[in-house]
Amino acid sequence: LEGFLSFCCAIKRLEENEIKCLTAEIEHLKNFGCLGVSPSLEGLRDENAKLKYRLNFLRKSLQEERSKPVRSMININSCLQEIFGAAIQAAYPDLENPPLVVTPSQQPKFGDYQCNSAMGITQILLKTTEQKVSPREIAEKISKNIPANDCIEKVEIAGPGFINVHLRKDFVSKQLSSLLVNGVQPPALGKRKKVVVDFSSPNIAKEMHVGHLRSTIIGDSMCRLFEFAGYDVLRLNHLGDWGTQFGMLIAHLQDKFPDYLTISPPIGDLQAFYKESKRRFDTEEEFKKRAYQCVVMLQSKNPDFIKAWNLICDVSRKEFQKIYTCLDITLTERGESYYQEMMKDIVQEFEDKGFVQVDDGRKIVFVPGCSVPLTIMKSDGGYTYDTSDLAALRHRLCEEKADIIIYVVDSGQSVHLQTVFAAGQMIGWYDPKVTRVAHAAFGVVLGEDKKKFKTRSGDTVRLIDLLEEGLKRAMDKLKDKERDKVLSEEELRAAQTSVAFGCIKYADLSHNRLNDYVFSFDKMLDDRGNTAAYLLYAFTRIRAIARLASIDEEMLQKAAREEVLILDHEKEWKLGKCLLRFPEIVQKILEDLLLHTLCDYLYELATTFTEFYDNCYCVEKDRQSGQIVKVNMWRLLLCEATAAVMAKGFDILGIKPVQRM
């Protein structure tokens, strides 16, 4: 396809807008993985006609690709909500927006799910019609109106009006078989959406520290979740790569490395370089004046100053990339500099619509419901963070055409971001009923003393030091468990990185992001309880069950297509239901962006599996010889389904499991 595009441009037979269309179609096709081959072009006389024919073919291929059915897993909770929604509508057709409450049951004696809508309907009827109807009577009426369906075996009314739902075993068995054959899939979510996630966002010339850890980890996991859901995700790194601080950095560069235009300066420690320039800026008046002049030259796009700026940015990028490589994170860089040319238009648009007020030479915008105005132009004519954030928001809405925009930024920025979002609505860039713009706020990382995480000397903890310490401690833990005696050198290294980075990510993601959390290597490396160390070890054990029974992947796939999963034992039934809650968990997180729900689910799944494995023999052996006498294949398939769901959960969290630990 790319070769074909080059050919189009080379012969210049198409109008410019046709080439643009073709480029866009090719990019779409790349995203969809559609590499169709065109039919014969015989009979088309001139090259221009052939090119137009090919363009039409590409468009048709794209439409066909988009119309293909997407595999999905059934969200049982949503399915039951539809069923009970229809039942309530049939039972009480005049009731507007009746409460619809369906939850998994906490105890087996209360069935598999519960519908708890009757109590709420009682209150509504009492208020609107002054009818006093008991919740139990309402529950009975709802139950009688349940439409025919494939998933409910029976319902029972308990207590004051709870409707206990028992699922059909053949329905659950069929869904598990589908999971094994088709793989772990997202729930059905409707049309494919464009999502922009703004996360990580360190500052040029400053090292990434522990404060960047949460945004980077949480943002990456959110991107993985949206990507799993089938959305088109743009991962943006809004670097702090512009501003007055570059004046002092460039001035210092000119003094320290006067040959920087011809010889690349060996800036080894950019943090020290920044501190030196800042000290000079604060203490040397002449240097300070020259730094301001450098800012003016940079903003006027002087080539020598642009080169100096690029040199400084490149040193930072290399350091940032070390972190991103360790954590397996990919980002598209769009720093503040990307939006500089758009800021003039932003100010003009707000002025044209009458939203700008002048205050002591500054141009400010008051947003209804927000206490602090936005400053979109300083008195000296310069722009601010407010201006660049507005420009970024407008670009993401109007140019990227995003349906969802998520800002993964600490809670301290809440007021600022809510004001920027409200300004975007006020000026008409988006309608919150159509486009979702959200701040995924998070708390700070604390040390074990419950204060902000610092080094012993009181400095901010460098992120690279934290990761290296994690690697060291993970290796110590593996050697304490004598894993170095049973694993090859390659396997040991793989286990080390899996545990180190997996534990750091999981410790963050397993806490509600809105709260502060205490960073403790000892707790996160503990192989008991809700930790990555425990889950990774559980996963390797599950994967080993079939291997030790000499059952390979091909045999498991054949069994998945042919075997009926028997769920007669209570622990088989409990595990099967737990596995099928995965789409429900995914859908919930897509709505509230709280990833600790997935961590809690994976821990519940691992402990439910342990109960199953302790009570249900998957592989039966002769007690005397230790020889395998029977393989209960349907139980091995439950093991395989558990491993598949855990693997997908790990993938969303950005954790890499290993086959042997």
C-alpha positions in Angstrom: 0.0 0.0 0.0 2.8 2.4 0.9 4.6 1.6 -2.4 1.3 2.3 -4.3 1.0 5.7 -2.6 4.6 6.6 -3.6 3.7 5.6 -7.2 0.6 7.9 -7.0 2.8 10.8 -5.9 5.5 10.1 -8.4 3.4 10.2 -11.5 1.3 13.2 -10.2 -1.8 12.0 -12.0 -4.1 12.6 -9.1 -5.3 15.9 -7.7 -3.8 16.8 -4.3 -7.0 16.2 -2.4 -7.3 12.7 -4.0 -3.8 11.8 -2.7 -4.8 13.1 0.7 -7.9 10.9 0.7 -5.8 7.9 -0.4 -3.3 8.6 2.4 -6.0 8.7 5.0 -7.6 5.5 3.7 -4.2 3.7 3.8 -3.7 4.8 7.4 -7.2 3.5 8.3 -6.4 0.2 6.6 -3.1 -0.1 8.5 -5.0 0.4 11.7 -7.6 -2.3 10.8 -4.9 -4.7 9.5 -6.7 -4.9 6.1 -4.3 -5.7 3.3 -6.7 -6.7 0.6 -5.5 -7.4 -3.0 -7.4 -5.5 -5.7 -9.0 -7.3 -8.7 -7.4 -7.1 -12.1 -7.1 -3.6 -13.5 -7.3 -4.8 -17.2 -9.6 -2.7 -19.3 -8.8 0.6 -17.5 -7.0 2.6 -20.2 -5.2 5.5 -18.5 -3.2 5.5 -15.3 -5.5 8.1 -13.7 -8.5 5.8 -14.0 -6.5 2.9 -12.5 -5.6 5.1 -9.5 -9.2 6.2 -9.0 -10.4 2.6 -9.3 -7.8 1.6 -6.7 -9.0 4.4 -4.4 -12.6 3.2 -4.7 -11.4 -0.3 -3.9 -9.6 0.8 -0.8 -12.7 2.7 0.4 -14.8 -0.4 -0.2 -12.3 -2.6 1.6 -12.4 -0.3 4.6 -16.2 -0.3 4.7 -16.2 -4.1 4.6 -13.6 -4.3 7.3 -15.6 -1.9 9.5 -18.8 -3.9 9.0 -17.3 -7.2 10.0 -18.8 -8.6 13.2 -16.5 -8.0 16.2 -16.0 -11.0 18.6 -17.2 -10.2 22.1 -18.0 -11.9 25.4 -21.4 -11.6 26.9 -21.6 -9.3 30.0 -24.0 -11.5 32.1 -24.9 -8.6 34.3 -25.9 -6.4 31.4 -27.8 -9.3 29.9 -29.8 -9.7 33.2 -30.4 -6.0 33.4 -32.0 -6.1 29.9 -34.2 -9.1 31.0 -35.3 -7.4 34.2 -35.7 -4.1 32.5 -38.2 -5.7 30.1 -39.9 -7.5 33.0 -40.3 -4.2 35.0 -41.6 -2.4 31.9 -44.2 -5.1 31.3 -45.2 -5.2 35.0 -45.3 -1.4 35.4 -45.6 0.2 32.0 -46.5 3.7 33.4 -43.4 3.9 35.6 -40.7 6.3 34.3 -37.1 5.4 34.8 -37.6 2.6 37.4 -34.5 1.6 39.4 -32.7 -1.3 37.9 -30.4 -3.0 40.4 -28.7 -6.3 39.4 -25.6 -7.6 41.3 -23.7 -10.8 41.7 -24.9 -12.7 44.8 -22.5 -12.8 47.8 -23.5 -16.3 48.9 -24.5 -19.4 46.9 -27.7 -19.9 48.9 -29.0 -16.6 47.4 -28.4 -17.8 43.8 -25.9 -16.4 41.3 -27.3 -12.9 40.9 -29.9 -10.7 42.6 -32.3 -8.2 41.3 -33.0 -5.7 44.1 -35.3 -3.3 42.2 -38.5 -4.0 44.2 -37.7 -1.9 47.2 -36.9 1.2 45.1 -40.1 0.7 43.0 -42.1 0.6 46.3 -40.9 4.1 47.2 -41.6 5.5 43.8 -45.2 4.1 43.8 -45.8 5.5 47.2 -44.6 9.0 46.1 -46.3 9.1 42.7 -49.5 7.3 43.2 -49.7 7.1 47.1 -50.1 3.3 46.6 -48.6 1.3 49.4 -47.4 -2.0 47.8 -45.1 -4.4 49.5 -41.7 -5.0 47.8 -42.4 -8.7 47.9 -45.6 -8.3 45.9 -43.7 -6.1 43.4 -41.0 -8.8 43.1 -43.6 -11.4 42.4 -45.1 -9.3 39.6 -41.7 -8.6 38.1 -40.9 -12.4 38.2 -44.1 -13.3 36.4 -43.2 -10.9 33.5 -39.6 -12.2 32.9 -39.3 -12.8 29.1 -38.1 -16.1 27.7 -34.3 -16.2 27.7 -31.3 -18.5 27.5 -29.5 -17.7 30.7 -32.0 -17.9 33.7 -32.7 -21.4 35.1 -35.1 -20.1 37.8 -35.8 -17.2 40.1 -36.8 -17.2 43.8 -38.1 -14.4 45.9 -36.4 -14.0 49.3 -36.8 -11.8 52.3 -38.7 -8.5 51.8 -38.4 -8.6 48.0 -35.0 -9.7 46.7 -35.2 -11.7 43.4 -32.5 -14.4 43.5 -31.4 -15.5 40.0 -30.1 -19.0 39.3 -28.2 -19.2 35.9 -28.5 -22.2 33.6 -25.5 -24.5 33.7 -25.6 -25.2 30.0 -25.5 -21.4 29.3 -22.4 -20.9 31.5 -20.8 -24.0 30.0 -21.4 -22.7 26.5 -19.9 -19.2 27.3 -16.8 -20.8 28.8 -16.4 -23.0 25.7 -16.7 -19.8 23.5 -14.0 -18.1 25.7 -11.6 -21.1 25.1 -12.2 -21.3 21.4 -12.3 -17.5 20.6 -10.0 -16.2 23.3 -10.7 -13.6 25.9 -12.7 -10.8 24.2 -14.2 -7.5 25.4 -17.9 -7.0 25.9 -20.0 -5.6 23.0 -19.5 -1.9 23.2 -21.1 -0.4 20.0 -19.2 1.7 17.5 -15.4 2.1 17.5 -14.4 5.3 19.3 -11.4 7.6 19.0 -9.7 8.0 22.4 -7.0 10.4 23.4 -5.1 9.8 26.7 -2.8 12.4 28.0 -0.3 10.9 30.5 3.2 10.8 31.9 4.2 14.4 30.7 7.6 15.0 32.3 9.5 18.3 31.9 12.5 18.6 29.6 15.8 19.1 31.4 14.4 17.6 34.6 14.7 13.9 35.5 11.6 11.8 35.8 10.9 11.2 39.5 8.6 9.2 41.6 5.9 11.8 41.1 5.7 10.8 37.4 5.3 7.1 38.3 1.5 7.1 38.8 0.6 9.1 35.7 2.8 6.9 33.6 1.6 3.6 35.0 -2.1 4.5 35.3 -2.2 6.2 31.8 -0.6 3.2 30.1 -3.0 0.8 31.7 -6.0 2.9 30.6 -4.7 3.0 27.1 -4.3 -0.8 27.1 -7.9 -1.1 28.4 -9.3 1.1 25.6 -7.2 -0.8 23.0 -8.5 -4.1 24.3 -12.0 -2.7 23.9 -11.2 -2.1 20.2 -11.0 1.7 20.3 -8.6 3.8 18.3 -6.3 5.1 21.0 -3.8 8.0 20.8 -1.3 7.9 23.6 -0.1 11.5 24.1 3.0 12.7 26.1 2.4 16.4 26.8 6.0 17.2 27.6 7.0 20.5 29.2 9.3 21.4 26.4 8.7 25.2 26.0 8.9 28.2 28.2 11.1 30.8 29.8 13.4 28.2 31.5 14.9 27.4 28.1 16.4 30.9 27.9 18.7 30.1 30.9 19.4 26.6 29.6 20.5 27.9 26.1 22.5 30.8 27.6 24.3 28.3 29.9 24.8 25.9 26.9 26.4 28.8 24.9 28.9 29.5 27.7 29.8 25.9 28.6 29.8 24.5 25.0 30.5 27.4 22.6 31.0 24.9 19.7 27.5 23.3 20.2 26.5 24.2 16.6 29.3 22.1 15.1 30.2 19.6 17.9 27.4 17.8 19.8 27.8 18.8 23.5 28.5 16.0 25.9 25.8 16.9 28.5 26.1 13.9 30.8 23.9 15.0 33.7 21.1 17.2 32.5 19.7 17.6 36.0 23.1 19.1 37.2 23.2 21.2 34.0 19.7 22.6 34.9 20.7 23.3 38.5 23.8 25.2 37.4 21.9 27.4 34.9 19.2 28.1 37.6 21.8 29.1 40.1 23.4 31.5 37.6 20.0 32.9 36.7 19.2 33.6 40.3 22.6 35.1 41.2 24.1 36.7 38.0 22.2 39.7 36.7 24.0 39.8 33.3 23.3 36.1 32.8 19.6 36.7 33.6 19.3 39.5 31.0 21.0 37.2 28.4 18.6 34.4 29.3 15.6 36.6 28.6 17.2 37.6 25.2 17.6 33.8 24.4 13.9 33.3 25.1 13.0 36.0 22.6 15.4 34.5 20.0 13.9 31.0 20.6 10.3 32.3 20.2 11.3 34.1 17.0 12.5 30.7 15.6 16.2 31.7 15.2 17.8 28.5 13.7 20.8 28.5 16.0 18.6 28.8 19.1 16.2 26.1 17.7 19.2 23.8 17.4 20.2 24.5 21.0 16.7 23.8 22.1 16.6 20.6 20.2 19.9 19.4 21.7 18.6 19.9 25.2 15.3 18.2 24.4 17.1 15.2 22.8 19.2 14.6 25.9 16.0 14.5 28.0 14.2 12.2 25.5 17.0 9.6 25.7 16.7 9.6 29.5 12.9 9.4 29.4 13.1 6.5 26.9 15.1 4.4 29.4 12.2 4.6 31.8 9.6 3.9 29.1 11.6 0.9 27.8 11.9 -0.6 31.3 8.1 -0.2 31.8 7.2 -1.3 28.2 5.3 2.0 27.5 4.8 3.6 24.2 3.8 7.3 23.7 3.4 9.9 21.0 5.3 13.0 21.9 3.3 16.3 21.7 4.8 18.8 24.0 3.7 22.3 24.7 5.9 23.5 21.7 3.5 21.5 19.4 0.7 24.0 20.2 2.7 27.3 20.0 1.5 28.2 16.5 -2.2 27.7 17.6 -2.2 30.0 20.6 -2.7 33.2 18.6 -5.9 31.7 17.1 -7.1 30.6 20.6 -6.8 34.2 21.9 -8.5 35.5 18.8 -11.4 33.0 19.0 -12.1 33.9 22.6 -11.9 37.6 21.8 -14.2 37.3 18.8 -16.9 35.6 20.9 -16.7 38.3 23.6 -15.3 36.1 26.4 -12.1 38.1 27.0 -11.6 40.8 29.7 -8.4 42.9 30.2 -7.1 43.0 33.7 -3.9 45.1 34.3 -2.7 44.3 30.8 -3.5 40.6 30.9 -6.2 39.0 28.8 -8.3 36.8 31.0 -11.4 34.6 30.6 -14.0 34.0 33.3 -15.8 30.7 33.1 -19.2 30.3 34.7 -19.0 28.1 37.8 -15.3 28.5 38.1 -13.7 30.7 40.8 -10.3 31.4 39.1 -10.2 32.9 35.6 -7.9 31.6 32.8 -5.1 33.9 31.7 -4.7 33.4 28.0 -2.2 36.3 27.4 0.2 37.9 29.8 0.7 41.7 29.9 4.0 41.3 27.9 2.1 39.5 25.1 3.4 36.1 26.1 1.2 33.0 26.4 0.6 30.8 29.5 -0.1 27.2 30.5 -3.8 28.1 30.3 -3.4 29.1 26.6 -1.4 25.9 25.7 -3.9 23.7 27.5 -6.8 25.3 25.7 -4.9 24.9 22.4 -4.3 21.2 23.2 -7.9 20.6 24.1 -9.2 22.3 20.9 -6.7 20.3 18.7 -7.8 17.0 20.3 -11.5 17.8 19.9 -11.5 19.6 16.5 -8.5 18.1 14.7 -8.2 14.6 16.2 -12.0 14.3 16.4 -11.8 12.5 19.7 -14.9 10.9 21.2 -13.2 10.5 24.6 -10.3 12.5 26.1 -8.7 11.4 29.4 -6.2 13.5 31.3 -4.2 11.4 33.7 -2.9 14.2 35.9 -2.5 14.5 39.7 -5.4 15.7 41.9 -3.6 19.1 42.5 -4.6 20.1 38.9 -8.3 19.4 39.3 -9.5 23.0 39.5 -7.3 24.1 36.6 -8.4 21.2 34.3 -12.1 21.6 35.2 -11.8 25.3 34.3 -10.2 24.5 31.0 -12.9 21.8 30.2 -15.7 24.3 31.1 -14.1 26.9 28.9 -14.1 24.4 26.0 -17.8 23.8 26.5 -18.6 27.5 26.9 -17.0 28.4 23.5 -18.7 25.5 21.8 -15.9 23.1 21.1 -17.8 20.1 22.5 -21.0 18.9 24.1 -20.4 16.8 27.2 -23.5 14.7 26.4 -21.7 13.7 23.1 -18.0 13.8 23.9 -16.4 12.6 27.1 -13.6 14.8 28.5 -12.5 13.6 31.9 -9.7 14.2 34.5 -8.5 10.8 35.8 -7.0 12.3 39.0 -4.7 10.5 41.4 -3.2 10.9 44.8 0.5 11.2 45.8 3.1 8.4 46.5 4.0 8.3 50.2 6.9 6.8 52.0 6.5 4.2 54.8 6.5 7.2 57.2 3.2 8.3 55.5 4.9 11.5 54.2 5.8 12.4 50.6 8.2 9.8 49.2 11.7 11.2 49.5 15.3 10.0 49.8 17.0 10.0 53.2 18.6 13.3 52.3 15.2 14.8 51.5 15.5 14.8 47.8 12.8 13.6 45.4 13.3 9.9 44.5 14.6 9.5 40.9 12.4 7.1 38.9 15.4 5.3 37.3 16.9 4.7 40.8 13.5 3.3 42.0 13.4 0.8 39.1 16.9 -0.3 39.6 16.2 -0.9 43.3 13.2 -2.9 42.3 15.3 -5.1 40.0 17.8 -5.7 42.8 15.2 -6.6 45.4 13.4 -8.9 43.0 16.6 -10.8 42.3 17.3 -11.1 46.0 13.7 -12.5 46.6 14.1 -15.1 43.8 17.5 -16.2 45.2 16.0 -16.4 48.7 13.4 -18.8 47.2 16.4 -20.7 45.5 14.9 -20.0 42.1 18.4 -19.5 40.8 19.0 -23.3 41.3 16.1 -24.4 39.1 15.9 -21.7 36.4 18.3 -21.0 33.6 20.1 -17.7 33.5 17.6 -16.4 30.8 14.6 -17.6 32.8 15.9 -16.0 36.0 16.4 -12.6 34.3 12.9 -12.9 32.7 11.4 -13.7 36.2 13.4 -10.8 37.7 12.0 -8.1 35.3 8.5 -9.6 35.5 8.5 -9.5 39.3 10.3 -6.1 39.7 8.3 -4.0 37.2 5.1 -6.1 37.7 5.1 -5.5 41.4 5.8 -1.7 41.1 2.9 -1.4 38.6 0.5 -3.6 40.5 1.2 -1.9 43.8 0.1 1.4 42.2 -2.9 0.0 40.2 -4.3 -2.1 43.0 -5.0 1.0 45.1 -7.9 3.3 44.3 -6.1 6.0 42.2 -8.0 8.8 44.0 -6.2 8.0 47.3 -2.6 8.4 48.3 -0.7 5.2 48.6 2.3 4.0 50.6 5.2 2.7 48.5 6.8 -0.3 50.2 9.1 -2.8 48.3 8.6 -5.3 51.2 4.8 -5.3 50.8 4.8 -5.4 47.0 7.3 -8.3 46.8 5.4 -10.4 49.3 4.1 -13.6 47.6 1.1 -13.7 49.9 -2.1 -11.6 49.6 -3.2 -9.3 46.8 0.2 -8.6 45.2 1.7 -9.1 41.7 4.2 -11.6 43.2 1.4 -13.8 44.4 -0.6 -13.5 41.1 2.4 -14.1 38.9 3.4 -17.2 40.9 -0.2 -18.5 40.8 -0.3 -18.0 37.0 2.9 -20.0 36.4 1.5 -22.8 38.5 -1.8 -22.9 36.5 0.2 -22.9 33.2 2.3 -25.8 34.5 -0.7 -28.1 35.2 -1.4 -29.1 31.6 2.3 -29.2 30.8 3.1 -31.6 33.6 0.2 -33.8 32.4 1.8 -33.8 28.9 -1.2 -32.0 27.4 -0.1 -29.6 24.7 -1.8 -26.6 23.2 -3.2 -28.5 20.2 -4.8 -31.1 22.5 -6.4 -28.3 24.6 -7.8 -26.5 21.6 -9.3 -29.8 20.3 -10.8 -30.5 23.7 -12.2 -26.9 23.8 -14.1 -27.5 20.6 -15.4 -30.9 21.5 -15.6 -31.3 25.3 -18.7 -30.1 27.3 -17.5 -28.3 30.4 -19.1 -30.2 33.3 -19.8 -27.8 36.2 -21.4 -30.2 38.7 -19.0 -29.6 41.6 -19.8 -26.4 43.5 -16.1 -25.2 43.1 -16.3 -25.8 39.3 -19.5 -23.8 39.2 -18.0 -21.0 41.3 -14.9 -20.7 39.2 -16.9 -20.8 35.9 -19.1 -17.9 37.1 -16.1 -15.9 38.3 -14.4 -16.3 34.9 -17.5 -15.0 33.0 -17.6 -11.8 35.2 -14.5 -10.5 33.3 -16.5 -8.5 30.6 -18.6 -7.0 33.4 -15.4 -5.8 35.2 -14.0 -4.4 31.9 -17.2 -2.5 31.2 -17.3 -1.0 34.7 -13.7 0.3 34.4 -14.4 1.8 31.0 -17.0 3.8 32.8 -15.3 4.8 36.0 -11.6 4.4 35.1 -10.8 2.8 38.4 -8.3 0.1 37.6 -8.1 -1.3 41.1 -11.3 -3.1 40.4 -9.4 -5.3 37.9 -6.7 -6.0 40.4 -9.4 -7.0 43.0 -11.0 -9.3 40.4 -7.7 -11.0 39.4 -7.0 -11.7 43.1 -10.5 -13.1 43.6 -10.1 -15.2 40.5 -6.8 -16.6 41.7 -8.2 -17.5 45.2 -11.3 -19.0 43.6 -9.1 -21.1 41.4 -7.1 -22.3 44.4 -10.4 -23.5 46.0 -11.3 -25.3 42.8 -7.8 -26.9 42.5 -7.8 -28.1 46.1 -11.2 -29.7 45.8 -11.3 -31.0 42.2 -8.6 -33.3 40.8 -7.5 -32.2 37.3 -5.0 -35.0 36.9 -5.3 -38.2 38.9 -2.2 -40.2 39.8 -1.5 -43.6 41.2 -0.4 -43.1 44.8 2.2 -45.8 44.6 3.9 -45.1 41.3 3.0 -41.5 40.8 1.9 -42.4 37.2 -1.0 -40.5 35.7 -4.1 -42.7 35.5 -6.7 -40.2 34.5 -6.9 -36.7 33.0 -10.1 -34.8 33.7 -10.0 -32.7 30.5 -13.0 -30.4 31.3 -11.1 -29.4 34.5 -7.9 -28.8 32.6 -10.0 -26.6 30.3 -11.1 -24.6 33.4 -7.4 -24.2 34.2 -6.7 -23.0 30.7 -9.7 -20.5 30.8 -8.4 -19.1 34.2 -4.9 -18.7 32.8 -6.3 -17.0 29.6 -8.3 -14.5 31.7 -5.4 -13.8 34.0 -3.1 -13.3 31.1 -5.5 -10.7 29.5 -5.8 -9.0 32.9 -2.0 -8.8 33.2 -1.8 -7.4 29.7 -4.3 -4.6 30.5 -2.2 -3.8 33.7 1.0 -3.8 31.6 2.4 -6.8 33.5 4.4 -9.5 31.7 4.0 -13.0 33.2 6.5 -15.7 32.6 6.0 -19.5 32.0 8.4 -20.5 34.7 9.2 -18.8 38.0 
